[in-house]
Amino acid sequence: MRIWKEIWDYAKMIIIVVVIVTLVNSVVLINAKIPSESMEKTIMTGDRIFGFRLAYGLNLDFFGHEISKKIKDPERFDIVIFKYPDDESKLFIKRVIGLPGEKVQIKNGKVYINDSEIPLDDSFVPEKPRGSFGPYEVPENSYFVLGDNRNHSKDSRCWKSTSFVTFDEIVGKAVIRYYPSVKLLK
């Protein structure tokens, strides 16, 4: 009889752990392996990262209490994980460049917002980007995204169905690379 109680105690512990891990993985964290070179040198092919699913959700404290009704919006240069607009069964990871209501234009590889004379500071880009694209008028509730490795990235410039990622397609914010070494993503 005693052995059955011990077995049941271990089984309960395993069930609780499985439920907690499943909830964290489906509600809080995204665990991803980077399949391509589009975000190099920030994130390399084969790196493993964690994304935070609640980064753009309601403002909640650690106990789930609402702090405010304002929904956090992605900011310029955030690295986001989103459903690929041409095939929503795939997740992509890129950097937010254009925000809702902005005009984005790329001239000779440099990104300009709202007809600015000064290009965006994109010192994280590993090599001089090529090409001119746009202008793109970013719709409300949408974002223009580019890979850091612009010459080798399938991003807002080249999708078939749209040039934008909607807020609803964003599943999280990439926050930390944990393999092959630990690094906060900026």
Residue pairs with C-beta under 8 A, 6 or more apart in sequence:
25 31
27 53
27 54
28 52
28 53
28 54
29 50
29 51
29 52
29 53
30 50
30 51
30 52
30 53
30 81
30 91
30 171
30 172
31 48
31 49
31 50
32 48
32 49
32 50
32 51
32 81
32 91
32 93
32 174
33 46
33 47
33 48
34 43
34 44
34 45
34 46
34 47
34 48
34 49
34 93
35 45
36 45
36 152
36 154
37 44
37 45
37 149
37 152
38 93
38 94
38 147
38 148
38 149
38 152
38 153
38 154
38 155
39 79
39 93
39 94
39 95
39 147
39 148
39 149
39 153
40 126
40 148
40 149
40 152
41 124
41 126
41 148
41 149
42 79
42 95
42 124
42 148
42 185
42 186
43 49
43 79
43 93
43 148
43 174
43 177
43 185
46 180
47 177
47 179
47 180
48 177
48 178
48 179
49 93
49 174
49 175
49 176
49 177
49 178
49 185
50 174
50 175
50 176
50 178
51 81
51 93
51 171
51 172
51 173
51 174
51 175
52 172
52 173
52 175
53 171
53 172
54 60
54 172
55 72
55 172
55 173
55 175
56 71
56 72
56 73
56 74
56 167
56 170
56 172
56 173
57 71
57 72
58 66
58 69
58 71
59 66
59 67
59 68
59 69
59 70
59 71
59 72
60 66
60 67
61 67
73 99
73 167
74 80
74 96
74 99
74 143
74 167
74 170
74 173
75 96
75 99
76 96
76 97
76 98
76 99
76 120
77 95
77 96
77 97
77 186
78 95
78 96
78 173
79 93
79 94
79 95
79 96
79 173
79 174
79 185
80 93
80 94
80 95
80 96
80 143
80 145
80 165
80 170
80 172
80 173
80 174
81 91
81 92
81 93
81 170
81 171
81 172
81 173
81 174
82 91
82 92
82 93
82 94
82 145
82 165
82 169
82 170
82 171
83 89
83 90
83 91
83 92
83 169
83 171
84 90
84 91
84 92
84 159
85 159
85 161
85 162
85 164
85 165
85 169
86 159
86 160
86 161
88 169
91 171
92 154
93 174
94 145
94 146
94 147
94 153
94 155
94 156
94 165
95 124
95 145
95 146
95 147
95 148
96 143
96 144
96 145
97 104
97 111
97 120
97 143
97 144
97 145
97 146
97 156
98 104
98 113
98 136
98 138
98 143
98 144
98 145
98 156
99 138
99 143
100 138
100 139
100 140
100 141
100 142
100 143
101 138
101 140
102 113
102 114
102 138
102 144
103 113
103 114
103 115
103 134
103 135
103 136
103 137
103 138
104 111
104 112
104 113
104 134
104 135
104 136
104 138
104 144
105 111
105 112
105 115
105 133
105 134
105 135
105 136
106 112
106 129
106 131
106 132
106 133
106 134
106 157
107 132
108 131
108 132
109 128
109 129
109 130
109 131
109 132
109 150
110 119
110 120
110 129
111 119
111 120
111 122
111 146
112 118
112 119
112 120
113 120
124 148
124 186
125 148
125 149
125 150
126 148
126 149
127 149
127 151
129 150
129 151
130 150
130 151
131 157
133 157
136 144
136 156
136 163
136 164
138 144
138 164
139 164
141 166
141 167
141 168
142 164
142 165
142 166
142 167
143 164
143 165
143 166
143 167
143 170
144 156
144 163
144 164
144 165
145 155
145 156
145 165
146 153
146 155
146 156
146 157
147 153
147 154
147 155
156 163
156 164
156 165
157 163
174 185
175 184
175 185
176 182
176 183
176 184
176 185
177 183
177 185
